[in-house]
Amino acid sequence: MALYVHKYGGTSVGTVDRIRHVANKILQAKQRGDDLVVVVSAMSGETDRLLNLAKQIQDRPNPRELDVLLATGEQVTIALLCMALETLGCPASSYTGAQARILTDAAHTKARILDIDTSRIRKDLAQGKVVVVAGFQGVSEEGDITTLGRGGSDTTAVALAAALKADECLIYTDVDGVYTTDPRVEPKARRLDRITFEEMLEMASLGSKVLQIRSVEFAGKYNVPLRVLSTFVDGPGTLITYEDETMEKALISGIAFNRDEAKLTVEGVPDRPGIAAAILGPIADANIEVDMIVQNVAENDTTDFTFTVHRNDYPKALEILDKIKRDLGARRITGDDQIVKVSLVGVGMRSHAGIASKMFRALAQEGINIRMISTSEIKISVVLDEKYLELAVRTLHDAFELDKVST
């Protein structure tokens, strides 16, 4: 008998009718003889509603109390789904994160899972029940309710699948799989049958919103096969797994993009040891994450130092650089918050030369200027003016023939 972990996101359980629809899907799987653990999110919009309530009381809500509040969203869903299953004659038990014994650290609103005691869940499975677990939450060693951060239900599902040694973790969402790029930008985008953990991790970190990054990391670490499917449309979805001999040998698996980019340049600073630390130290101290970095050396022993940050952090980063400009000996500080990052991702890059030159040539032919470049073993990222985003994605999708299945 196979054991599967299902995860249903907020859109999938957004109304009572949709909860009934999910209950029917679970019943069908149960009738095939599968053991099932089901992880659910709060109903769509509920977490935002609760957060808004908290902010009406406190501008900066107490993190411990905020976790207590936000965890109630999933608690509503697990109870309603179990009721829906019972009306179909399917025995089910609901579990909060604490009842499921999902032990986390004490970092409220962004806790990490430390351990899961699966004994209660296994006991219910042995009795033929469907176990329905609240995603996104756990309990600290002190007994406090904790939450895992946005998208944490994916992580809950993968962690349970790893702890239970499930055959597969099925992530049900409002899309029917992982695509070569966002179909809203490129209508010819193709659903992938398979993708590696490594590629999916890059896609998620570069802007693809299909899965939460931490859940992909967790799945890769514990070798939990992940499958992304639609709650509303039947189909095989996309399997995320380790690279193997039978996998499609695609040069490029997909194109990810991120609109939330901004870049800053410190011009004319002395080219001396420690200058990068002097620039980025205060940025890091302000808890601002830096993404891409480029440093150029001029003939007069000065350098221009450029880096990118999340667009929301742009004003704060600009203010910090203006304050330390004199100490750095910089000529001036410039910035641009109208840029985007577009990335090619594919394990095939490891064994093929010329990917970068083909990418740059395709963009040049469309008159698209590249402002920054970053590469790794399986990705190439470029920073472009925001106005070129959709043209760049469609151009690269055509250039690498991503609408066609590799043979």
N, C-alpha and C positions, 0 to 999 in steps of 0.2 A: 504494500500500500504506500503510495507516494504522499509526501507531506509538502504542502505549498503554503507560502505566506502571500496573501493578497494585500495590497495597499490601495485605498481609494481616497483621492484628494477631495478638497473642498467643493469643487465643481461637481464631482460625481455624486456627492451626498448633499447637494445644495438645497434640495426641497424634499418634502415627504414623499412625493412621487418618485424622485430619484433614489431615495433610500429604499423604497419598495423595489425599484428596478435592480439595485445592487443586491438586495436580498434574493431576488429570483436568480441572478447570476451565481451567487454563492450556493444556492440550493442545487442548481444544475451541476456545479463542480462537485458538490457533496454526493450527488446521486451517481457520479462516475466512480465513487469509491475513494476519493481523496480525503486525507486529513487536512483541515484548514485552520489557519490562524489568520485573522483579518485585522489589519491596522487601518484606522480611519482618521481623517483630519476633522477639524471643525467645519460646520456648514459654511459655504462660501460667504465671505463678508463678515462672519461672526467675530473673528479675531480682531479685525479692524474696528468693529463696533465696540468691543470690550476695551481696546486700547484707547479709543476716543473717550469712553466713559472715564477711564483712569486719568486722562489728561485734563478733563474738566475739573477734577479734584486736585491734582498735583501737576505742575508743569513738568517735573521730572519724577514720575512715580517711583515709589520705593520698590526696588527690584524684587525683593522677597514677596511683597504683597501683589505685585504685578503678575508674578508667576502663579500665585494662588488664583487670581482672577482669570488669566488667560487659559489656564488648564481646564476651566469649566466648559469651554467650547467643545472640546473633544468628548467630554463626559456626556454632553447632550447627545452627540452622535452615536456613541456606543450603546446607550440605552435604547434609543429609537430603532437602531438597526437590529438589536436583539429582539425587540418587540415584533419587528417586521418578520424576522426569521421564525419566531414562535408561531405567528399566525399562519405560516406556511407549513407548520408541522416539523420544523427543523430545530432541534434543541441547541441553545446557544447560551454562553455566559459572557458577560461584559467585565472588562478589567480596566481600571485606571492604570497609569504608569506605576504607581505605588503598589497596587494590588498585584500587578504582573511582576513585581519585584525587579524593576529596572533601576539599578543603583547608578547614580551619577555623582559627579563632583558637586561642589556647592556654588558654582559660578552661575548665579541666577540670571535668567534670560538667555544664556548661551552655554548651558551645561554640557558636559561630555559624558557619555555612557562609560561606566567602569566595569560593570558586571550585570548579568541577568541570571536570576534563579528561576529556572524553567519548570520546577517540580509541580507547581499548581497547574500550570498550563498543560503539562504532559498528562496529569491526572484527568483533566477534563477531556482531553483528546482521546484518552483510552476509553472514556465513557461514551464516545461517539458525538461529542458536542463540537460545535463551531465556537472557537474562542475569539472574541472581538476585543481588541486592545486599543486604548486611546493612544494615538501617536503624539509625538512632539513633547512628551513629558516623562518625568521619572521622579525619583525621590533621593535625597542626599542621605549620607550616613547619619545626619542629625534628625532625619525624619521630615525634613522640609520638602514641599513640592517644588520641583524645578522644571524648567522648560529648555528645549534644545536649540531655540532660535528658529527663524523663519525657514520653512521647508523641512523641519525636523522630523516630520512623520515619515519621510523617506528613510531617514537614518534609523528610526525606530524599527521599521519593517526589515531593513537589511540586518540590523543587529539581532533581531529575533530569529531571522532565517539562519544567521551564523550560529547562534546559541543552540537552536533546535536541530542544526544540520539538515535544513530543509532541502528538498530537491531543486527548488527554484523559488525566486522571489518575484512576484508579478506586480508591477507598478501600473495600476489603472489610472488613466488621466483623461484629459479631453482631446488628446492627439493620439493617433494610431501607431505611433512609433517614433524613432529618431530619423530625421530627414537629412539629406545632404546639405540643406540650408533651410532657412525659414521660408515656407511656401508662400507666405504673404508678401515676401520680397521677390522671390523667384518662383513663379507658378510651375516651372518644370522641375522643381525639387523632387527628388525620389526618396521613398522610404527605404532605409537600409534593412536588410534581413539580419545582419550581424554587424557588430562593431566591438573593438577591444576595449577593455577597461581603460587602458592608457589613452586611447583616442577619445573616449567619452569624458574622461577626466579633463583633457585639454579643451574639449568642446564646452564643457560646463564652466570651466574657469575663464573661458574667452567670451562668454556671453550667451551660450545656449541655455535656455531656461527649462529644459525638459526634466532634468534631475538636479537635486541639490548636490553640490560638490562633495560634501562629507559622506553622503550615502554611497557615492561611487568609490571613494577612497576605502570605505569600510568593506564594500563588496569585493574590491580587488585584493585587499589585505587578507580576507578570510575566504576568498575564492567562492563567493556566493553568485551563482548565475542569476543575472537580472534580466527581466523582460519588460519592456515598456509597451503597453497596449491601450486601446481606447475602451472606456466604459460603455460607450454608446454604439460603437461599430465593431462587429465581429471581425477578427483577422489575427494573423500570427504575431503582429507587432515586431519589435526589434530585440534580438537577444544580445546582451552585453556580457562578454566572457573573455577568457584568455585567448590570445592568438594561437591558432593551430594550423596544421597542414591543410585542412579542408576549407579554411576560410577564404573568402573572396580576396584575391590579391590586388586590391585597389591601390592605385598610386596615391590618390587623395580620397579620403572618406567623406569629408565635409568642409563647409565654409562657415565659420562662426563670426559673429560681429558684435561689437559693443558700442552703444551710443553714449554711454556714461563716462566719456573720457575728456580730460583737459590736459594741456601741456604747459609747462613753465620753463623758461630759459633764463639762466644767469649768465649774462654776457661779460666777457673780458675779465674773468677772474684769473689771478696768477696760477700758472701751471706748476704746482708744487705738491709734494706729498701731503695728504690729509685734507685737500680741498673738498673732495667728495664727501668726506665725513663731516666737514664743517657746514656743508650745504644741507645734507640729508639728516644730520643728527637732530636739529631742531624740528624738522618735519616729522621724524619718527617720534620725538618726544610729545608731539601734539596728537599722536595716535593716527597719523595719516599714512595710509599705505601707498607706497610707490610701485609703479608697474614697470614701464620701459625706461631705460636710461641710455643717453647718448652723450659722449664727451668728445669734443673736437680740439685739436691743438693748432694754434696759429703760429705765424713766424716770429711774433714778438714775445714768445713765452707766456702768452695768455691762452685761456681756453674758454669755450662756450659750453656750458653744462645744461643739458635739457633732460627733463623727466616728465612722466605722466602720472596723474592721480585721478581718483574718481571725481566726476564733475561736481558733486556736492561738496567736496573738500577744496575746490579750486579757490574760492575767496579767502578761506583761512590760510591756505598755503601761500598765496600771493602776499597776504598781510605779513606772514612770518618772514618771507624773503625780503620784503621792503625794510623790515626792522633790522635785519642782519646784513643788509647790502654794504654798508660802510665797513663793517668788520671784515667782510669777505674781500673787500677791495674791488668789488664788481663795478663795471661801467654802467650797466642798467639791468633791470628785470623786465622781461616781457612774458606774455602769456596768451593762450588761446583756448577758449572753452567751446569752440565750434568744430571739434574734430571727432573722428571715430576710429576704431580699430577693427580691421578686417583680417581674418586669419585663415590660412589653409592648414588642415589637419589630416595626417595620414601616416600609418606605420610604413607605408610603401616608400616614403622619403628616405628611409635608411639605406635602401639599396639602389636608389635612382638619383643620378646627377641631373642638374639642369632644371629642377623644379622652380628655383628662385628666379632664374633668368626668364623662364617662360611666363611666370607670374608678372614680373616687372614689364616685360615686353607687351603683354596683353593690356595692362593698365596704361602704358605709355601710348599705345595705339588709340586709346579713347581719350587721350589728353588729361589723364588723371595723374597729378603730381603726388609723389610719395614723400612724406615729411619725416618719418622715422621708420626704421626696420629692426625687427628682433627675430632671432631664429633659435630653435632648439632641435633636438634630434627628429621630432615628428611634427613640427609646426613652423610656419613662417607667418609672422604678423607684420602688418604695415599700418601706419597712422596716416589718415587722409583727411581732407576737408570734409565736413559733414555732408555737404551738398552732393558729394560723389558716392555716398554709401550704396544706394540701390543700384546705380550703374556699375559700380565696382563688383558687387556680389554677382550680378547677372553676367557680367563680362567674364569673370573667373569661372563661374559655373559652366559657361559655354566653352571656354578655353580648355578646361580639363574634362569636358564631356561627362559631367557628373549625372546627367539625366539618363545615361546609358549604363547598363549592367556590365561590369568587367567580366571577361571570360579567361 
